[in-house]
Amino acid sequence: MIEVRDPQLRDFMDSWHKPVDDDLASLRRSEESEGVPLILTETESMLRLLLDMKKPRRILELGTAHGYSALLFAKCCPDALITTIDRNPGMTDFAEANFRRFSEGSRIDFRKGDALDVLSALADETAASGEDLRYDLVFIDAGKSHYREFFDKCEALCADDAFVVCDNILLKGWLVECEGKEAKRHRTSIKYMRQFLEYIESRDDLDVTLLSGGDGLAVIRFRK
Ligand SMILES: C[S@@+](CC[C@H](N)C(=O)[O-])C[C@H]1O[C@@H](n2cnc3c(N)ncnc32)[C@H](O)[C@@H]1O
């Protein structure tokens, strides 16, 4: 199987990781030691660069887990409001506890439920409010077979010049090297991720950048 990153190269890159602060450093350590899924350090670096350049006011995240990336967004963007969605009860209690633990958690609107249902509810709320509640940045880090459906629903909630960042597009290398037992177990995700990437590449009104850092990111910008 293909290694998305040579382990030596990955260790080297990790050694350059500078946490935003002590809170996030200790949260990353404890989540990693407990095997909780969270963004890789390279992914965090790329997101921080984008947050710094874009300075989003409203951020939407699909896939909260224990809340590490949502807290990263809140800490890096002190004026932003963050909406984050997760459906897994095994994750949501921990995320809520972490959002209570840090002051930045007060700017995080945590929605529990399936992302597709919550996105429909957010669209209804936006229509009913009459205010501009559109998002400047969306981070998709949830079910890997559903990126196309997530993207379509998020698009309707986005500002004209929003960015949508999709994590794990390389699926640990299986997207490219899809032979073998492990890859076969992930064939549905591989098929749908390929279709999603082909779809975004086919649209003339999107600027798409694929990055191989971390587990691969697609950075999509609307050209509305
Ligand atoms: C990789 S983890 C998210 C990690 C998090 N972004 C971080 O870096 O701290 C993916 C999360 O997506 C959630 N998830 C998967 N499919 C979902 C869906 N359809 N709706 C809501 N949440 C979903 C899972 O429960 C899991 O907690």
The ligand as a Gaussian input file, in Angstrom:
#p B3LYP/6-31G(d) Opt

LIG

0 1
 C      -12.373000      12.656000      11.901000
 S      -13.613000      12.942000      13.079000
 C      -13.619000      14.707000      13.231000
 C      -12.377000      15.269000      13.878000
 C      -12.471000      16.752000      14.220000
 N      -12.761000      17.544000      13.035000
 C      -11.178000      17.243000      14.826000
 O      -10.207000      17.431000      14.083000
 O      -11.130000      17.429000      16.063000
 C      -15.080000      12.649000      12.161000
 C      -16.363000      12.854000      12.948000
 O      -17.434000      12.926000      12.005000
 C      -18.597000      12.390000      12.615000
 N      -19.519000      12.035000      11.523000
 C      -19.353000      11.113000      10.538000
 N      -20.397000      11.113000       9.704000
 C      -21.270000      12.050000      10.166000
 C      -22.532000      12.507000       9.739000
 N      -23.121000      12.014000       8.640000
 N      -23.128000      13.480000      10.445000
 C      -22.541000      13.995000      11.557000
 N      -21.343000      13.608000      12.013000
 C      -20.710000      12.637000      11.340000
 C      -18.084000      11.211000      13.424000
 O      -18.972000      10.913000      14.464000
 C      -16.721000      11.726000      13.913000
 O      -16.806000      12.222000      15.225000

